[in-house]
Amino acid sequence: MCRGETGGCWMGKTVFLLVLAVGMAMPAMAARRVSVSELEQILASAHRQSDGKVAKQLTDLELTERASSARLARWEADFPGRRSREALTVLADLSAFMDLPPADMPANAAPSIATQREMLGRTIEYVNKTIPRLPNFYATRETAHFKDTPPHSVVSYSGGSQTRAGSRGMGTTIGTTTGTPQETEYLPLRSTGKSSVTVSYRDGAEQTDSEKANAEVQGHAPKDLTTKGEFGPILVGVLEDAALSKIAWGHWEQGAKGIEAVFDYWVPAEESRYMVAVPRGVLVDEVQPAYHGEIATDPASGEILRITVVADMVPPYEMVRASILVEYGAMSIGGIDYICPVKSVALWKMPVDAGKGEALSAATPVQTQLNDVEFTGYHLFRAEARILPAESANEETPAGTK
C-alpha cells in the first residue's frame, strides 16, 4: 500500500512515485496548436532572433504530435540559449504521450499474430532475465522542474500591496484598502530549478541519496514532484499487469537506431495494482485506477526502448492526471553494456481545490507540474578498502596511541 504517500505506486511493490505537495492552480489557457513540421518552420525563421524573443514565441505554442528526443536534441543544438532550451523542453515533454508525426511512423504492414507473439515473448524474456542480472550500481538523476503560476487576487493597502485571502489565494488583510481587487496574470510553465541526486541500485532495490541532493532553486529545493522506480520495477509491474489484461499491436516507429515495434496495453481497474494517492486537505484519497500506455521494443532482441504509463482517473478525480514516460538505452557499467533509463518525463495535473476538500467541477482550475529527467554517470558500485602492511600500519599510528 502507499499510505502516507501522495502520488502513485503498485500495491505490494513500489514501482514509481509521483509525490506532490498541492498548491495553487491555473485556469485553462488557450495556446496556438501546431504540428512538429509547423514548429520546425517557426524555428527555421527564428534563428536570428534573441533568446528571450524565441522563448516567448515558443511559450505561446502547443504541439499536436510527439517530438522525439532526437528532434529535441537537434532543436536545442540550434537554440543554445537557456530560455529557448527550457521552452523547447516544455513543448517536447508535454507532447511525450502523443503519437509521433506520420512521417516518423513507417507504413510497414503490421506483423502477423504469430510474429507479434514472438516479439512479446522476447520482450518478456528480456525483462525477466535482464532485471535480476543488473549489477549493483549508482547513477546521477538530473531533474529540471517546471511549474505554472496561477492568477491570484491582489488589492492595494495603505501599507502596500498584499495578497487577499480567497479561493485563489491566501493572505492576511492588514491596513486600509485603497483600491479594487485585481487578478494577476497567469504565468505558463517555466523552470523552478534543477536538482541532482545520486540513485543507487543494490540487490534489486532502488535508493536515492536524498541527503546529498544538490538543488539549484529559488531559495529551496523543489521536492514537490519526484519519481522513483525507473531502474526496473516499472517494467516488471506494467508487464505483469498487462499480461493479465490486454496487449495489442500498435504501430512501427522510426527510432534513433532503427525501426521500433510499439505495443499498446490497457489495464482495467479490477486488474490494476497501481495506486494513485490524491491529496484532499490533510487526508489522502487512495485511488486504484485503470491505466494504459505504450511499450516500444527492439523487434529483434526484445529490448525495452520506451514505456509510458497514463492513469485513467474516473469521477470525482477525472481532472487528475498522473503520467510517466521512461526511455532506455545502452549504458556501460563495469565494462558491460546494460539497457538502463536515459530519460524520463513525469507529468502531473491537479485541481487546486483537491487540497481544500471542495467539490470538483469543470470550472475548477488545474495546475501542471512537469519534471524532465536525465540519467547519467552510471558506475559499478564497489566497496573501497585500504589494506596496509603491519609495518606501515604501525608507522601511521599517532604517537601516544595503542
Steps between C-alpha positions, in 0.01 A plus 500: 500500500604863462347641813663831582625560146359751255531365148495152350640151553416134451333324791743267671795617291604861460566568133516876476379791704357837402525703817317830496443777752178656374512872449333769292368425152426653165203545272509348153693730268464503124814421303571481130504132404767405246636181348866401523562612140332837568719546808810428294395767251460746788844409634656533155381862480610583856874436478598867508266592784609548859478219753222676690294569189525140381400371843198735514384379158535135602312553826185587307505169308374147564601194300239265354758224436781345700843651457757222532809533717712508184303798364522680834878450506529658154281794598700561817825494301360764264372717788755475785357792699376399845147636461454354152624157613262502796204597280589226250527246782154591630348477151654159435424355845135606489472310170672188640177301522377579148558318170802583288448689172390268216840551335667334799270197488597260216204373300623139524234236527414380849675174593298181513344390828766229530780755449343735754495220755864419427600865550304524825654173616849638437410816692368309801804270492728803475345668804496178706866435426639854498351651814625227739846520342546874541812558712517724802561847356438867555408779260417869506142618451500855358153653524370824349180608679225703334182646645242758402380786720126569530337840513412628846312795643706805601370816669679815608535585869636801678804295588553375145361227274394180675350172380137491605363184659260316275437191293807568285742625760575522867624801693442732790306824460703780659437874462234691311387406151579775249408324176289228340610135482690405186592162357866442421578343166545128458863398446554191283728209581848624578809370673490496880847354539718196448599220734762229489486186714693176509285192446636161599370161389605227743366144522201590282395802707520864397615757755547875472774682688270787592736632766753587230250660267644800322215736417514833319165660571366838597581467868390140555518151352217400264373198690137515388516261202741206489515162329633164609525153348639560151778243546284193455190483724287699256575249223417200715181657639361609165576172324348295781181708502477519119553125462183447704312763300535609138801554275454573131713598205540875469727613217854528372713802593824633360734515799846648534664166415240332284137392477327434832198280568237674715231313691200659671376367832195560720463393863146522646445614857413149617839369383703806593741500789589860433403742775466876459489705818300822461544761776178634655602756758679317782371165370602285205251317280648174374360429154566181305440606138515328169799606294639466149809576299751386240796263503759561226747216441778388272314246282807278467641493856192585708684783676272759657561842342212708636206452732214730598249478783186718502248468783133495392331692779121491542259737682549679726871489407469526121695828504804338661773383265804294597720391211858385460723415205834320522745462211777239515840464335825308528718608792842360586522385862824333600596455135175321408209661313159490668171653383428768761285814529645801319203739522162527666212746499254532788183701443255580780178701482306570819189712564584771750193428709595135545708606797218699660230235515279697259286341230667474159336627183586578140573857608755395763843636401776247448871535565764323295837381625761346276832326563755444225753241621832378361698206640877527466823387663432127531765330715538156646450507876820383667604511863840661542748388763867576569716212624837592653793277602548469874814720488322775313205483736731543798678792335168680442381449858515838679736528795341433835240259359484122510 
